[in-house]
Amino acid sequence: MAAPAGSAPSGATASLAGIAGGGDGERLAVGFSRVLRGAGLRVPPSATISFAEALALVGVTERAGVYWAGRATLVHRPEDLELYDRVFGAYWQQRGPASMLVDGDPPPVTLALDIENDDGDDDSEGDDPTGDVQEVRYSSTEVLTDKDFADCNDEELEELTRLLSRLRFTTHQRLSRRLAPVKGAGDRPDLRRTIRWALRHQGEPMRRAFVSPATRPRRLVLVLDVSGSMESYARALIRFAHAAVVARSRVEVFVLGTRLTRLTRHLTSRDPDAAIRTALPQVKDWAGGTRLGLGIQEFNNRWAIRGMARGAIVVILSDGWDRGDPAILGEEMQRLHRVTRELVWVNPLKATPGYAPLAAGMAAALPHVDRFIEGHSYRSLEQLATILAGTEVGAR
């Protein structure tokens, strides 16, 4: 990695020292990352955290240390270096790009894969004893989290499916018609408990008891498209569905191709591999055709309208390609939307540059969807789990 050549003005270090006096490294790291995003540079939150940690080590008063800390943690593509230099000059030194060049070359580095030995110790053989060469470690997991499932080989996909099993899901609560005892003051007096306590004191109501509406888990329903056009994503998405089943209560899973199949009880094993082995033989139309409209119609008639989807969060994971009549899909999506708390459509193709919902099925369903999000990578499914965890509580 070649360093920009040139000499810096004598006032650059003093300028950074003035900035440092206004706050800590974390605040400066967040502000600089926001400016980079505004300039068009892609800076994920994890990079901002790494930059803040680097600033805590190198400080914010030395120009070269700040520059290389940001360049190492915030810039991921060679074509972004010029933009980074301009933003750095404007934000950190309040000077033009010509005045923010950094003297010298960066310290020599070696790249090491972050792998642990069988005994749990890091493999640190080959470290430079002089300390002149710095070792930069990276994790293959971090690289895979943003990789499209369709671009992964079998080994990478296996690693990602293991990561999906570790996702954490929050069980949403909704208000119930039942009343539950509460400590302290509540919404309503509990006469039965109040009288029972009074009988212990010769009928004197020394204490008063209260009840409040109880809560119950809100149902989550996942409908996964396993047709041929979704084959590249279905293996990972069904592992996502298994993670939801074992992590939450009141979760239902269906797969949909040319027919609708309920897989909930086949995914209850906590061993993800055993659960998938049990579930896949039940899916007779894996990687076949697509009848989304008729499948959603069957789901509505047999389960959703009868109560399964009422007040529930329903997530459909599909690319929207349908061989049937799109008018049927639009009508059934409208029926489903009327009874759900929130209707989410997850489309792996949405992450494709220039994507537009031009498929007839997707275009028919989109007006009746509350959220339309990506689902092509581990990172996008992690965000989906976060979205599901943030759903507001309350009856619709």
N, C-alpha and C positions, 0 to 999 in steps of 0.2 A: 504494500500500500504506500504509494508515493505521497509525500507531504508537500503542501504548497510551499514554494520558496519565497523569500523576500524578507525584509526587515520590518519590524513593528515599531510604531512611534512610542516614545518614552512614556506617554501618558496613558497607554492602554492598561497597564497594571493598576494604576491609580483609579482608572475608571471602574474596573471590576471591583476594586476594594470599596468604592462608593456604593456600588450595587449591593454588595454583601452586607453592608451595614443596614440595609433596609429590610432584611428578613433572612430566614434560613434557606438551606439548599433545597429543601423539599418544595417550598413555595416558588423558588426561582425555576426549578425543574418543571413544575406544572405550567408556569407561565410561558416558559420558552417552548414547551411542547405544543401549547395552544397556538402560539404564533406560527410554528412550523406547520401545523395542520391548516391554519388559515392561509398559508402560502402555497398549499397544495401537496405537502409531504405527508405520506402515510405514517403516522406514529401511533402504534397501539398502546394501550395503557401499560402493558408489561414493559415496554421500552422506556416509558416515563419513570416507572419504578426503578428500573436498572440505572437510569441516568441519575436519579436522586441518590441512589446508593453509591454511585461512583463519585458524585460531588461530596458526599460525606467523607470519602476517603482522601480525595485530592484537594478539597477546599475550593473556594470560589474566588480567591484573590489572585491566583496565578493564571494568566491568560492561556498559556499552552496547555495546562492541565485541564481547564474547563473545555477548551476546544476539542482535545482528543477524547475526553470522557464523553462528550456529546456525539462526536463523530463515530465512536465505537459502539454506542448504544442506540442511537436514534437513526442512523443512516444504514440502510440495508441494500441499496442498489448504487452502483457507480454513477449512474446518470443523475442521482440526486445530490451529488457532492457540491456542484456549483450552486444549487439553490440553498443548500445548508450553509455554505460559506457566506452567501449574501445575507441570510437571516441572522446568522451569528454576528456578523459585523454590525447589523442594525440594532439587534436586541442587547447584546452583551457589551458592546463597546461604544454604541451610539456614534459610529463612524461609518464612512462609506466602505464598500467592498475592497477598494484598493489599499486601505489602511489596516485591514485585519489579517494580513497574511502572517503565517506562523513560521518562526525560524526553525531550521533543522528538520530531521526526519523523526518519525515516531520510533519509539523503542522497538527493537526486534521482538517478534512474538512467534510462538509456536502454537499450533491448533491441536487440541486434544478432544477426543470424544468422551463425554461424561459417562463412563461405564464403571460399575462397581465389581470388585472381585467376589468370589463366593463367600468369603468371610466377612463381607460388608465393608472392607476398607477400600478406599479409592486407589486406583492404579497410578502411582506417582513415580514410577521408574522413569529415568531419563531426564529428570529435572536438572536444570543448569545450576551447578553449585555456586557459580559466581553471582547469581542473581541479576545478571545483565540482560538475560533473555526472559521475557514474561510469557507465561503460558496462559492462553485463552481457552477456556473450556466451554463446550456447548452441549446441549442435550438433544439427541435425535427426536425426542418426544416433542420438544418445542417446534422443531421443523415440521413435524407431521400434523400439528394441530390445525394449520391453515391449508393443508393440501386437500385438493378435491378427491373425494372417494373414488371417482371414476378414473383418476390418474394413479392410484395406488396399486402397487403389485400385491401379490398374495401375502407376503411377509409384512408389508406396511399395513395392509388392511387388518391383519390379525392383531397387530400392535394397537391400532386405533380401536378395534372392537373391545380390546381389554380395557382401554381407557374409558370407553363408554360405560362399562360396567361400574366404574367408580363415580359416575355423576351423582350428585346429591339433589334430591327433589324435596321440595317443601309441600307438606300436606295442607291444602287450603281448607279453611274452616268457613262454614256458612251457618247462619242462624237456624236453630231448630224450633219446632213448636213446643218441645218439651221444656220444662223449667228445671233448673238445677240449683241446689243450695250454694250460697256464697258466704264468704266471711265478711263481716262488717255490713255496711248498708248496701242494699240492693234496690232493684226496681219495684219489687212487690213484697209485702210481708208474707212470711211463711207461718200461717196460723197454727198448723199442726205442730211444728217444732217449738213455736213460742209457748203453746199450752203445755206441751210435754215438759219443757224446762220450768214452767211456772208451778207444775205439780210438785216439783222437788223443793219448792220454797213456800209450801202451804197456800198455793194458788196465787201467789204474788208474781206478776210478770216482771221479774228482775232483769231478764234479758229478752231481746227481740231478735227473731231470725228472719232472714230475707231469702228470696229466690230471684234469679234472673234467667232470661232465655238461654238455654244451653246452645252449644255449637256442635256441629258434626262435620266430618270431612266432606269436601266437595268432590264429586265424582269427576274423574278424568277419563276421557274416551279417546283412544288412538285408532285411526283408520289408515292402514298402510297399503299403498298401491304396490303390488308385486308383479306388475305386467312386464313385458319384455323391455319396454323403454325405460323402466326403473330398475332393471336388474343390477346395474352398476352400484346403485345406492341401497337396494333393499337389504342386503346382508348387514350393512351397518345400521340401518334404520330399525331393523327388527331387534338388534342388540340394544338400541336405545329404548325400544318398547319394553324389553325385558328388564332393563335397569329401572324403569318407572314402576313396573309391577312389583318388584321386590322392595322398592324403597318407599312406596306409598300404599295407603289403603284405598279401597274403592277406585280401582283402575280397571278399565276394560280395553282389550286389544282385539281388533279385527284386521284381517288382510283381505284385499280386494283386487281381483283380476277380472276374469270372466264370471266369477262367483264370489260370494261373500262368505268368509270363514271366521268363526270366533275362536281365538287362540288363548284367551285369558288363562284358563286352568292349565294349559300346557306350558305356560311360562312362569309358573309359580316356584319352580326350583331355584334355589339361590346359586346353584352352579350354572353359570351362563351357558357353558358348552352343553351340559346335560339338557338344559331347557330348550336350546335351539335344536338339538337332536330329536327331542320329543315333539317339538312343534312343527318342524318342516315337513315331515311325512303327512301331516294333516292338510297341507296346502297342495291341492291337486293341480292348480292352474298357475304355478310359479313360472315366471318368465313367459307367460302366454299373452293372450289378447287383453283388451281393456274394455270394460263396460261400466264406466263410472256412474252414469246416470241410473242404470238399472240396479247397480250395487247399492248406491245411496238410497234408492227407492225401497229396496228390500230392508236396509238398515232402519229406515224410518218406520216402515210398516210393522216390522217384527220387534224392534227394540226401542228406538229413539223416542217416537211419539208416545209409546206406552209407558214411558217413565224413565228409561235409562239416560236420556239426554236432557231431561228437564232440570234446568238450573246447573247443568254440568259444563265443563270445559271440553269441547270437542276439537281434536286436532286431526286434520286430514293431511297426510304426507304423500304427495303425488305431483307429477309433472304436468298434469292437466290434459294429457292426450286421451281422447275417448273416441272409440269407433262408433258409438251409438249416437242418438239424437241429442245434440247439445241443449235443446229446449227442455228435455226431460231432466237433465242435470241441473239446469237453472231453476226449474220448478221445485225439485227435491231439495236443493240447497236453501231455497227460500223457506220451505217447510221446516227444515232442520234449524235454520237460524232463529225461527220464532220461539223455539223452546229452549235453546241453549243459553247459558250465561255468557259464553264467549266462543266464537267459532274462528279457529285459526287454520290457515292453509299454509303448509310448508312445501315449497317448491325448490328442489335442488338446482333447477335451471335458472333461477332468478339471479344467481351470482354471476352468470355469464355476461361479459361486457356487451352492451347493446341489446340485452334481452327485453322483449316486450311480450305481454300475454296475448299472443296472436292465435294460439291454438283455440279452436272453437269451444272445447270443454272448459278451458281455463277462463276464457272471456265470459262464458255464461255463468260460471260460479263466482267470479270475483266480486260482483256487486253485492253479494250476500255474505261476504267474509269480513270479520272484524279486524283481523291481522293477516297480512300477506308477507311472509318472511322466507329467508334462505334456509337451506338444509343440506348443503353439499359437503360440509367438512365437520370435523370435531368441534372446531370453534363455533360454528353456526348452531350446532346442536347444544353446545354448552350455553349459548345465548338463549336458545329456546327454553332450556330448563330454567334459566333466570327469569325469562318472561312469564313462564307458568307460575313461578314462585311469587311473582309480583302482582298477580291478579287480585283485584279488590275483593274484600269480603262483603257479602250481603246478598240477599235474595233478589232475583230479577223479577 
